[in-house]
Amino acid sequence: MRKYELMYIIRPETEQEAVQALVEKFNGIIANGGEVSKSDVLGKRRLAYEINKIRDGIYVLVHFNGTTEVVNELDRVIKITDEVIRFLIVKDVA
């Protein structure tokens, strides 16, 4: 298993309960074939640039260990989740 880092941005109008549900959903996908080292909801912040007329977003940062199958499944599920504006999964070098 490799170390990965996942950062995703959720729409700012999303309720707090829905944000927690999304975090638990994605952490559950990771737990199927890996393990979550650290998961932080960084809160609402201004985006660097406007995306589809949205200026703010709720940032979430997750560090996890997993296989490529976990990463592929996570990528697939995040792409079809409407509440997520942007995301990025990278190999963690540290």
C-alpha positions as CSV (number, residue, x, y, z in Angstrom):
1,M,0.0,0.0,0.0
2,R,1.1,3.5,-0.8
3,K,0.5,6.8,1.0
4,Y,-1.9,9.2,-0.7
5,E,-3.3,12.7,0.0
6,L,-6.8,13.7,-1.1
7,M,-8.0,17.2,-1.1
8,Y,-11.6,18.0,-2.2
9,I,-13.8,21.1,-2.2
10,I,-17.5,20.9,-1.4
11,R,-20.1,23.5,-2.4
12,P,-20.4,26.2,0.2
13,E,-24.2,26.0,0.6
14,T,-24.0,22.3,1.7
15,E,-25.4,21.7,5.2
16,Q,-23.0,20.6,8.0
17,E,-24.7,17.2,8.3
18,A,-24.3,16.6,4.6
19,V,-20.6,17.6,4.7
20,Q,-20.1,15.0,7.5
21,A,-22.0,12.4,5.5
22,L,-19.7,13.0,2.5
23,V,-16.6,12.8,4.6
24,E,-17.8,9.5,6.1
25,K,-18.8,8.2,2.7
26,F,-15.3,8.8,1.2
27,N,-13.5,7.6,4.3
28,G,-15.6,4.4,4.1
29,I,-14.5,3.8,0.5
30,I,-10.9,4.2,1.6
31,A,-11.4,1.8,4.5
32,N,-12.5,-1.0,2.1
33,G,-9.0,-1.5,0.9
34,G,-6.8,0.9,2.9
35,E,-6.8,3.0,6.1
36,V,-7.3,6.7,6.8
37,S,-4.4,8.2,8.6
38,K,-5.8,11.7,9.1
39,S,-9.0,13.4,7.9
40,D,-9.5,17.2,8.5
41,V,-12.4,19.4,7.5
42,L,-10.6,22.7,7.0
43,G,-13.8,24.8,6.7
44,K,-15.1,27.3,4.3
45,R,-12.5,29.3,2.4
46,R,-12.3,31.6,-0.6
47,L,-11.3,29.8,-3.8
48,A,-8.3,31.0,-5.7
49,Y,-10.5,31.6,-8.8
50,E,-14.2,31.3,-9.5
51,I,-15.5,27.9,-10.6
52,N,-18.9,27.8,-12.2
53,K,-19.8,31.2,-10.5
54,I,-18.9,29.8,-7.1
55,R,-16.5,31.9,-5.0
56,D,-16.2,29.9,-1.7
57,G,-15.9,26.2,-0.8
58,I,-15.5,23.8,2.1
59,Y,-12.1,22.3,2.0
60,V,-11.4,18.7,3.2
61,L,-7.9,17.1,3.5
62,V,-7.4,13.4,3.9
63,H,-4.2,11.4,4.3
64,F,-4.6,7.7,3.7
65,N,-2.8,4.4,2.8
66,G,-4.3,2.4,0.0
67,T,-4.0,0.4,-3.2
68,T,-4.5,1.6,-6.7
69,E,-8.0,-0.1,-6.7
70,V,-9.0,2.1,-3.7
71,V,-7.8,5.2,-5.5
72,N,-9.6,4.3,-8.7
73,E,-12.9,3.7,-6.9
74,L,-12.5,6.9,-4.9
75,D,-11.8,8.8,-8.1
76,R,-14.9,7.3,-9.8
77,V,-17.2,8.0,-6.8
78,I,-16.0,11.6,-6.3
79,K,-16.5,12.4,-10.0
80,I,-20.2,11.5,-9.9
81,T,-20.8,13.3,-6.6
82,D,-22.5,16.6,-7.3
83,E,-21.6,18.4,-4.1
84,V,-17.8,18.2,-4.9
85,I,-16.5,21.1,-7.0
86,R,-12.9,20.0,-7.4
87,F,-10.6,17.2,-6.0
88,L,-7.1,16.0,-6.3
89,I,-5.5,12.7,-5.3
90,V,-1.7,12.6,-5.2
91,K,1.0,10.2,-3.9
92,D,2.3,11.5,-0.6
93,V,6.1,11.8,-0.6
94,A,6.4,12.3,3.2
